[in-house]
């Protein structure tokens, strides 16, 4: 019997191989081979069995002894599907296996050419793929494919933030009927995710963490996360944490040197403060939220930096007026010269309103005797919806300060928060004239400050939209 005949015999015996014409195969390809059954569209209760489907992919029967020499050289054209073997056993035949190929790269009943075809021939394999009936189940589809098949067209949501074992979604109103199903799919398709939560639309609290609802999995919000070689533990339901800011935390930390002084005005659980302390900076870290403060203290001990971090549970404005001011004066007037041999940094990571706190620096050191004083570097985060976010951020900072920024100021685009909304960071050395000015004075070279909204100006609390807390 010829090789082709034996191959067809295996096909008929096991009902797994089917030979068809190339034209039929290409027709199937045009219909998007790897698409879940159309009957799942609109499903609101997840039925995993409804995703079972048989598709036909190119395959070649190869000797078992040749597997080791073929898999690596052929890997670029082999089938790649989640939880799907590319090498299939043949019942009652220990000497051969079936190798499955990517239908986008290999056409059945046509000789494989080039190096791939030559390699197969050298191993005694006929380089003419046949069609194989591949059984796909729910486990064979990606989260994107499952949700694309279920949700109304154009409404797919698979993006989420991961915080430890928690997946955090931000669903739109029209996706809410599917929220439980979406949560189940996210858990199924992401190892280690055991809880899925959805951010609610409006946040009205003093402590800037968002309200959320559990949509799938366990109601457990205590998490442990690692970022920038540090460990953080906290209750995700009670504090603010955004894993998308890991790069920004690292960027700011990289600007610091050992023995620098860091004033972290809105410290949260310590994503800036803890790495700074690990670099041997001296850190004064503050957060208004008692729960954030509790975990900030805990995380200093967890990372063994409690000796280099002083923690405070105060309003940010009060922290600058009292703690930061006193520490700056003490360092400048101290007898120990080493106390002056440092750069100080003020980190203000509350982008929804941090710019509004800058006015507290106006006249902060008026009347003080400060020999050879070096003003601090400010790193102020803010949001902008302007066409030119950098120019907008600079303008608003200058309006609040009542002075122009130094020429060497730097404005960094942190990330896209939403369509037409950017998170920016304005870094600059605080002008000495701002720190020493009398309240009410302005820089005559600048236009009169525009009246800014003051409903958020004297407190840390305000009403945020869900969009505003995607820091």
C-alpha positions in Angstrom: 0.0 0.0 0.0 1.3 3.5 -0.8 2.0 6.1 1.9 -1.0 8.0 0.7 -3.2 4.9 0.9 -2.0 4.1 4.4 -2.6 7.7 5.5 -6.1 7.6 4.1 -6.7 4.3 5.9 -5.8 5.9 9.2 -8.1 8.7 8.4 -11.1 6.4 7.7 -10.4 4.1 10.6 -10.2 6.9 13.3 -12.6 9.3 11.7 -10.2 12.1 12.4 -8.6 12.8 9.0 -10.6 14.1 6.0 -9.3 14.7 2.5 -10.8 17.6 0.7 -9.9 19.8 -2.2 -7.8 22.9 -1.7 -10.6 25.1 -2.9 -12.9 23.8 -0.1 -10.2 24.4 2.5 -9.6 27.9 1.3 -13.4 28.6 1.5 -13.3 27.5 5.1 -10.4 29.8 5.7 -12.2 32.8 4.4 -14.9 32.2 7.0 -12.4 32.7 9.8 -11.5 29.2 10.9 -11.0 29.9 14.6 -14.2 31.6 15.5 -16.5 30.2 18.2 -20.0 28.9 17.2 -22.3 31.8 16.2 -25.0 30.5 18.6 -23.1 31.9 21.6 -23.9 35.5 20.6 -25.8 37.3 23.4 -25.2 34.6 26.0 -25.6 36.1 29.5 -25.0 32.9 31.5 -21.8 31.2 30.6 -22.3 27.8 28.9 -18.9 26.4 28.3 -20.2 23.4 26.3 -21.6 25.8 23.7 -18.1 26.5 22.6 -17.4 23.0 21.3 -16.5 23.0 17.6 -14.7 20.9 15.1 -12.3 22.6 12.7 -10.1 21.2 10.0 -6.4 22.0 10.1 -3.4 20.7 7.9 -1.6 17.8 9.4 1.2 15.4 8.5 1.9 11.9 9.9 5.5 11.6 11.1 7.6 8.8 12.7 7.8 9.1 16.4 11.6 8.8 16.3 11.8 11.9 14.1 9.9 14.2 16.5 12.9 15.5 18.3 14.5 16.7 15.0 11.4 18.3 13.5 9.6 20.3 16.2 12.0 23.1 16.7 12.8 23.7 12.9 9.1 23.6 12.1 7.8 25.6 15.0 7.1 28.8 13.0 4.5 27.0 10.9 3.0 24.7 13.6 -0.5 25.2 15.1 -0.6 27.5 18.1 -3.8 27.4 20.1 -4.5 27.7 23.8 -4.5 24.3 25.6 -4.3 22.5 22.2 -1.6 19.9 21.4 0.2 20.3 18.2 1.3 16.6 18.3 -1.5 14.1 18.4 -1.4 10.4 19.2 -2.7 7.8 16.6 -4.6 4.9 18.2 -3.0 1.5 17.8 0.1 3.1 16.2 3.0 3.7 18.6 5.5 4.4 15.8 3.8 7.5 14.4 2.1 10.7 15.5 0.1 13.5 13.7 1.7 16.9 13.6 -0.7 19.8 13.3 0.1 23.0 11.3 -1.1 26.6 11.3 -3.8 26.8 8.6 -2.7 30.4 7.9 0.7 29.2 6.9 0.3 25.7 5.4 -2.1 24.6 2.6 -3.2 21.0 2.5 -2.5 18.7 -0.5 0.3 21.0 -1.5 3.9 20.1 -1.0 5.7 22.0 1.6 8.6 23.7 -0.1 11.9 25.3 0.9 13.7 24.3 4.1 10.6 22.9 5.7 9.8 20.5 2.8 13.5 19.5 2.6 13.6 18.7 6.3 10.6 16.5 6.1 11.9 14.6 3.2 15.2 14.0 4.9 13.3 12.4 7.8 11.4 10.1 5.4 8.1 12.1 5.7 5.9 12.9 2.7 5.6 16.7 2.8 2.0 16.9 1.7 -0.3 17.9 4.5 -3.8 16.4 4.7 -6.8 17.8 6.7 -7.3 16.8 10.3 -10.6 17.1 12.3 -9.5 19.0 15.4 -12.0 19.1 18.3 -12.0 22.5 20.0 -13.6 23.2 23.4 -14.0 26.2 25.7 -10.5 25.8 26.9 -9.2 26.2 23.3 -10.5 29.8 22.9 -8.8 32.9 24.2 -10.7 35.4 26.4 -10.7 37.8 23.5 -12.3 35.2 21.2 -14.9 34.1 23.8 -16.0 37.6 24.6 -15.9 38.8 21.0 -18.3 35.9 20.1 -20.7 36.6 23.0 -20.9 40.4 23.4 -22.7 42.6 20.9 -20.3 43.6 18.1 -18.0 46.4 19.0 -18.5 46.0 22.8 -15.7 43.6 23.7 -13.9 44.2 27.0 -11.0 42.0 28.0 -8.6 44.6 29.3 -8.1 44.6 33.1 -5.7 45.6 35.8 -4.2 42.8 37.9 -3.6 43.4 41.5 -2.4 40.2 43.1 -5.2 37.7 42.7 -7.7 40.4 41.7 -8.7 41.4 38.2 -10.0 45.0 38.2 -12.4 46.0 35.3 -14.0 49.2 34.4 -17.1 48.2 32.5 -19.4 50.6 30.7 -23.1 50.7 31.3 -24.0 48.7 28.2 -21.7 45.9 29.3 -23.2 45.5 32.8 -25.8 42.8 31.7 -22.8 40.6 30.9 -20.7 41.5 33.9 -20.9 38.1 35.7 -20.1 36.3 32.5 -17.2 38.6 31.7 -15.8 38.0 35.2 -16.1 34.2 34.8 -14.2 34.3 31.5 -11.5 36.5 32.9 -11.0 34.0 35.8 -11.1 31.0 33.5 -8.5 32.4 31.1 -6.0 33.9 33.6 -4.1 31.6 35.9 -4.0 32.9 39.5 -7.0 35.3 39.2 -9.6 34.2 41.8 -11.6 37.5 42.2 -12.9 39.9 39.6 -14.2 43.3 40.6 -15.8 46.2 38.6 -15.3 49.8 39.4 -18.5 51.7 40.1 -19.1 54.9 38.3 -19.0 57.6 40.9 -16.7 58.0 43.9 -17.6 60.3 46.7 -15.3 59.8 49.6 -12.4 61.5 51.4 -9.7 59.0 50.7 -9.6 58.7 46.9 -10.1 54.9 46.5 -12.8 53.7 44.3 -15.9 51.8 45.3 -16.2 48.4 43.5 -18.4 45.4 43.3 -17.4 41.7 43.1 -18.6 40.2 39.8 -17.0 36.8 40.0 -14.9 34.7 42.3 -14.0 35.0 46.0 -14.8 38.1 48.1 -11.2 38.4 49.3 -9.5 41.8 48.8 -6.3 41.4 50.8 -3.5 41.3 48.3 0.2 41.0 48.1 1.9 42.6 45.0 5.5 43.1 44.0 6.7 46.2 42.2 10.2 47.6 41.6 11.8 44.9 43.8 9.5 45.8 46.7 6.6 43.9 48.3 3.3 45.6 49.2 0.4 44.2 51.2 -2.9 46.0 51.5 -6.7 45.7 51.3 -7.5 46.6 47.7 -11.1 47.6 48.7 -9.8 50.3 51.1 -6.8 51.9 49.5 -5.7 53.2 46.1 -3.3 51.1 43.9 -2.8 51.2 40.1 -0.5 48.6 38.6 -0.3 50.7 35.4 1.8 53.2 37.3 4.7 50.9 38.0 6.8 52.4 35.3 6.2 55.9 36.7 7.1 54.8 40.2 10.3 53.5 38.8 11.0 56.6 36.7 10.8 58.9 39.7 12.8 56.6 41.9 15.6 56.5 39.3 15.9 60.3 39.7 16.8 59.9 43.4 20.3 59.4 44.9 21.3 58.0 48.3 20.9 60.5 51.1 18.3 62.6 49.1 15.3 63.6 51.1 11.8 62.7 49.8 8.6 64.3 50.9 5.8 62.0 49.6 2.7 64.1 50.1 0.1 61.6 48.9 2.0 58.4 49.6 -0.7 55.8 49.5 0.7 52.4 50.6 4.2 53.5 49.6 4.9 52.8 45.9 7.2 55.8 45.8 8.4 55.9 49.4 9.4 52.3 49.9 11.7 52.1 46.7 13.1 55.5 47.7 14.0 54.3 51.1 15.6 51.2 49.6 17.9 53.6 47.7 18.9 54.9 51.1 17.0 58.1 50.8 15.4 59.7 53.9 11.7 59.7 53.4 8.8 61.5 55.0 5.6 59.9 53.7 2.1 61.1 54.3 -1.4 59.9 53.5 -4.8 61.2 54.7 -6.5 57.8 54.4 -6.1 55.9 57.8 -6.2 52.6 56.0 -3.5 53.7 53.5 -1.4 55.0 56.4 -1.8 51.6 58.2 -0.5 49.7 55.2 2.2 52.3 54.6 3.6 51.7 58.0 3.2 47.9 57.5 5.0 48.0 54.2 8.0 49.9 55.6 8.5 47.0 58.1 7.8 44.4 55.4 10.6 45.8 53.3 12.8 46.5 56.3 13.1 50.3 55.6 11.2 51.6 58.7 14.4 53.3 60.0 14.5 55.5 56.9 10.8 56.3 56.6 8.8 58.7 58.8 5.1 58.3 58.3 2.3 60.7 58.8 -1.5 60.6 58.6 -2.5 64.1 57.7 -4.1 66.3 55.2 -1.6 67.0 52.4 -1.8 70.7 52.8 -1.2 70.5 56.5 1.7 68.1 55.9 3.5 70.6 53.7 2.7 73.6 55.9 3.9 71.9 59.1 6.0 68.8 58.5 7.8 69.6 55.2 8.4 73.2 56.2 9.9 72.3 59.6 12.1 69.6 58.1 13.4 71.9 55.4 14.3 74.6 57.9 15.9 72.1 60.3 18.1 70.7 57.6 19.1 74.1 56.3 19.9 75.5 59.8 21.3 72.4 61.3 24.9 72.4 62.5 25.7 69.1 60.8 26.9 70.1 57.4 26.0 66.7 56.0 22.3 67.6 56.5 22.7 70.1 53.7 24.5 67.8 51.4 21.4 66.4 49.6 18.7 67.1 47.1 15.1 67.2 48.4 12.2 66.0 46.3 8.5 66.7 46.9 6.3 64.0 45.2 2.7 65.0 44.6 0.9 62.1 43.0 -2.7 63.1 43.2 -3.4 64.1 39.6 -7.0 65.0 40.0 -6.0 67.9 42.3 -2.3 68.0 43.1 -1.8 71.2 41.2 -4.2 72.9 43.5 -1.9 72.2 46.4 1.0 74.0 45.0 -0.2 77.4 46.3 0.8 76.2 49.8 4.5 76.8 48.8 3.8 80.5 48.3 5.5 82.2 51.2 6.2 78.9 52.9 9.6 80.0 54.1 9.1 83.8 54.3 11.0 85.3 57.2 13.3 82.3 57.7 17.1 82.6 57.6 18.2 79.9 55.2 21.9 80.1 54.3 22.8 78.5 51.0 19.3 77.0 50.7 18.6 74.8 47.7 14.8 74.7 47.0 13.3 71.3 46.5 12.5 69.5 43.3 8.8 69.2 42.7 7.2 66.2 40.9 3.5 67.1 40.4 1.1 64.8 38.6 -1.9 66.2 36.8 -4.5 65.3 34.2 -5.0 67.2 31.0 -7.7 67.1 28.3 -6.1 69.9 26.2 -4.8 69.5 22.7 -1.3 70.3 24.0 -1.2 68.6 27.4 2.3 69.7 28.3 1.5 73.4 27.7 -1.7 73.1 29.6 0.0 71.4 32.6 2.7 74.1 32.6 0.2 76.9 32.4 -1.9 75.6 35.3 1.1 75.1 37.5 2.4 78.6 36.8 -1.1 80.1 37.5 -1.2 78.5 41.0 2.4 79.4 41.8 2.1 82.9 40.5 5.5 82.6 38.9 7.1 81.2 35.7 8.7 77.8 35.9 12.5 77.6 35.6 13.8 77.1 32.0 15.0 73.6 32.9 11.6 72.3 34.0 10.6 68.9 32.6 7.1 67.7 31.6 6.7 64.0 31.2 3.7 62.2 29.6 2.9 59.4 32.0 0.0 57.6 30.3 -3.3 57.8 28.4 -6.0 57.7 31.0 -9.0 57.9 28.7 -9.7 59.1 25.2 -8.3 62.7 25.0 -7.2 62.6 28.6 -3.5 62.4 29.5 -1.7 62.0 32.9 1.3 64.3 33.0 4.1 64.9 35.5 5.6 68.4 35.8 9.1 68.3 37.4 10.8 71.5 38.4 12.9 73.2 41.1 10.6 75.3 43.2 11.5 79.0 42.5 13.1 80.5 45.6 11.0 83.7 45.1 7.8 81.6 45.5 9.0 80.2 48.8 10.0 83.6 50.1 7.2 85.7 48.7 4.6 87.3 50.9 1.1 86.0 50.4 -0.7 88.0 47.7 2.5 88.9 45.9 2.8 87.9 42.3 5.6 87.9 39.8 5.1 91.1 37.8 6.4 89.3 34.7 3.4 87.0 34.8 -0.2 87.9 33.9 -2.7 88.0 36.8 -3.6 84.6 38.0 -6.9 83.4 36.7 -9.4 82.5 39.5 -9.2 78.8 39.9 -11.9 76.5 41.3 -11.5 76.4 45.0 -14.0 73.7 46.0 -11.1 71.2 46.0 -8.4 73.7 47.1 -8.4 73.5 50.9 -9.1 69.8 51.4 -8.1 66.3 50.2 -11.8 65.3 49.7 -13.9 65.8 46.7 -16.2 63.9 44.2 -14.4 62.0 41.5 -15.7 60.3 38.5 -14.5 56.7 37.8 -12.4 58.1 35.0 -10.6 60.5 37.3 -9.2 57.8 39.6 -7.4 55.9 36.8 -4.1 57.3 38.0 
